[in-house]
Amino acid sequence: MKIISICGSNRKKGNTAELLHALETGLKNADIPEMKVKKISLSDLHLEPCRACLKCKKKDSCVVSDDFGKIITQILHADLIILGSPVYFSDVSSQVKVLIDRTISLWHTKQLKGKKLVLVAACAESGTEYTIETMKHWAKAHEMDLISTIEGKGEKKGDVLKDEKALNAVKNSVELIKKCFSPES
């Protein structure tokens, strides 16, 4: 099973990254056969905003020359996509928004249809519900299969790991993922 875990935060070890790491650790401890996790930090990539040129509609791929092709290749080959965003003014980070917008190049031909997805959002005080909602709208437009969502709260680095509700959501997500990818499913 190939998993791509995408962190949309500029903070390499911030609360979004901590929640993603907790989920990845839970999955590793779940003994899922042949599981491979590829971690990507959007802050390490150069992603240009969508130009709304619609050349992708004719070409079936984005024509902007940046790191988008690298990440999309991995997304398309993944069995499970985990997308995490910090809350910036009650919504996704700019890096996540650019990724979402650029996937219009895949929407025309429904290349993400049926992809399994887990969404993660971390905030200092509030706004995870709106951040998750933005990502859910993206998933719905692409006809992806949402397995679960994880919302965490923590102001200081690592505080999210003290959020019992978030940690329970991580455990529940691991169980749902196992069930979704078990041979009996």
C-alpha positions in Angstrom: 0.0 0.0 0.0 1.4 3.3 -1.1 0.6 6.4 1.1 1.5 10.0 0.3 1.5 12.3 3.4 1.5 15.9 2.4 2.2 18.7 4.9 1.0 22.2 3.9 2.8 24.0 6.7 5.9 26.1 6.6 6.8 24.8 10.1 8.7 21.6 9.6 7.9 20.4 13.1 4.8 22.4 13.8 1.5 21.0 15.0 0.3 20.0 11.5 3.5 18.0 11.0 3.1 16.5 14.5 -0.5 15.3 13.7 0.7 13.8 10.4 3.6 12.1 12.1 1.2 10.6 14.8 -1.0 9.2 12.0 2.0 7.8 10.1 3.3 6.2 13.3 -0.1 4.7 14.0 -0.3 3.3 10.5 3.2 1.8 10.9 2.3 0.2 14.2 -0.9 -1.2 12.6 1.2 -3.7 10.6 -0.4 -3.0 7.3 1.3 -5.3 4.7 3.7 -3.7 2.3 2.9 -0.2 3.4 5.2 2.6 2.2 4.8 6.2 3.3 6.2 9.0 1.2 6.2 12.3 3.1 6.1 15.6 1.2 6.4 19.1 2.7 4.9 21.6 0.3 7.3 24.2 1.7 10.1 22.3 0.1 8.6 22.6 -3.3 8.2 25.4 -5.8 4.5 25.6 -6.7 3.2 28.5 -8.9 -0.4 29.5 -8.6 -2.9 28.4 -11.3 -2.9 30.7 -14.2 -6.4 29.9 -15.3 -5.1 29.4 -18.8 -7.1 26.2 -19.3 -4.4 24.8 -21.5 -4.7 21.7 -19.2 -8.1 21.0 -20.7 -6.6 20.4 -24.1 -3.3 18.8 -22.9 -4.6 16.7 -19.9 -1.8 18.1 -17.7 -0.7 21.4 -16.3 1.6 23.5 -18.5 3.2 25.5 -15.7 6.8 24.5 -15.2 7.5 23.9 -11.5 7.4 21.0 -8.9 3.7 20.3 -9.4 4.4 17.4 -11.8 6.6 15.7 -9.2 3.9 15.7 -6.5 1.1 14.8 -8.8 2.9 11.8 -10.1 3.2 10.5 -6.5 -0.4 11.4 -5.7 -1.7 9.5 -8.8 0.3 6.4 -7.8 -0.7 6.5 -4.1 -3.4 4.2 -2.7 -4.0 6.8 0.1 -3.5 10.5 0.2 -3.1 12.3 3.6 -3.4 16.1 3.3 -2.6 18.3 6.2 -2.9 22.0 6.6 -2.5 24.5 9.4 -5.3 27.0 9.9 -4.5 30.4 8.4 -7.4 32.8 9.1 -9.9 30.0 9.2 -8.8 28.3 6.0 -6.0 26.2 4.4 -2.5 27.5 4.1 -1.5 29.2 0.8 0.6 26.2 -0.1 -2.4 23.8 0.2 -4.6 26.3 -1.7 -2.1 26.4 -4.6 -2.0 22.6 -4.7 -5.8 22.4 -4.6 -6.2 25.0 -7.4 -3.5 23.4 -9.6 -5.4 20.0 -9.5 -7.9 21.5 -12.0 -5.6 20.0 -14.5 -6.6 16.6 -13.3 -10.3 17.5 -12.8 -11.1 17.6 -16.5 -10.3 13.9 -16.9 -11.3 12.8 -13.4 -7.8 11.5 -12.6 -8.4 11.7 -8.8 -11.8 10.0 -8.8 -12.0 7.3 -6.3 -8.7 8.2 -4.5 -8.8 7.5 -0.8 -8.2 10.5 1.4 -7.6 11.6 5.0 -7.7 15.3 5.8 -5.8 16.8 8.7 -6.1 20.4 10.1 -4.3 22.0 13.1 -5.0 25.4 14.7 -4.0 27.5 17.6 -7.5 28.5 18.7 -10.2 27.8 16.1 -11.0 27.4 12.4 -10.2 23.7 11.8 -13.8 23.1 10.7 -13.5 25.7 7.9 -10.1 24.4 6.8 -11.5 20.8 6.7 -14.5 22.1 4.8 -12.3 23.7 2.1 -10.5 20.4 1.6 -13.7 18.4 1.6 -15.1 20.6 -1.2 -11.9 19.9 -3.2 -12.3 16.2 -2.6 -16.0 16.2 -3.6 -15.2 18.1 -6.8 -12.7 15.4 -7.7 -15.1 12.6 -6.5 -12.5 11.3 -4.1 -13.4 8.9 -1.2 -12.9 10.6 2.2 -12.0 8.1 4.9 -11.7 10.4 7.9 -10.7 13.9 9.2 -8.5 14.8 12.0 -8.7 18.2 13.7 -6.2 19.3 16.4 -5.7 22.3 18.6 -2.4 23.6 20.1 -0.8 27.0 20.2 2.8 26.0 21.0 4.9 23.5 19.1 3.8 20.0 20.1 0.7 21.1 22.0 -1.5 19.3 19.5 -0.2 16.0 21.0 -1.9 16.9 24.2 -5.3 17.3 22.4 -7.1 14.1 23.4 -9.8 14.6 20.8 -7.2 14.8 18.1 -5.3 11.8 19.3 -8.6 9.8 19.4 -9.3 11.0 15.8 -5.8 9.7 14.8 -6.6 6.3 16.4 -10.0 6.1 14.7 -8.4 7.1 11.4 -5.9 4.3 11.6 -8.7 1.8 12.2 -10.8 3.1 9.3 -7.8 3.0 7.0 -7.0 -0.6 8.0 -10.6 -1.5 7.4 -10.7 0.2 4.1 -7.6 -1.5 2.8 -8.1 -4.9 4.4 -8.3 -7.9 2.0 -11.8 -8.6 3.1 -13.1 -5.1 2.0 
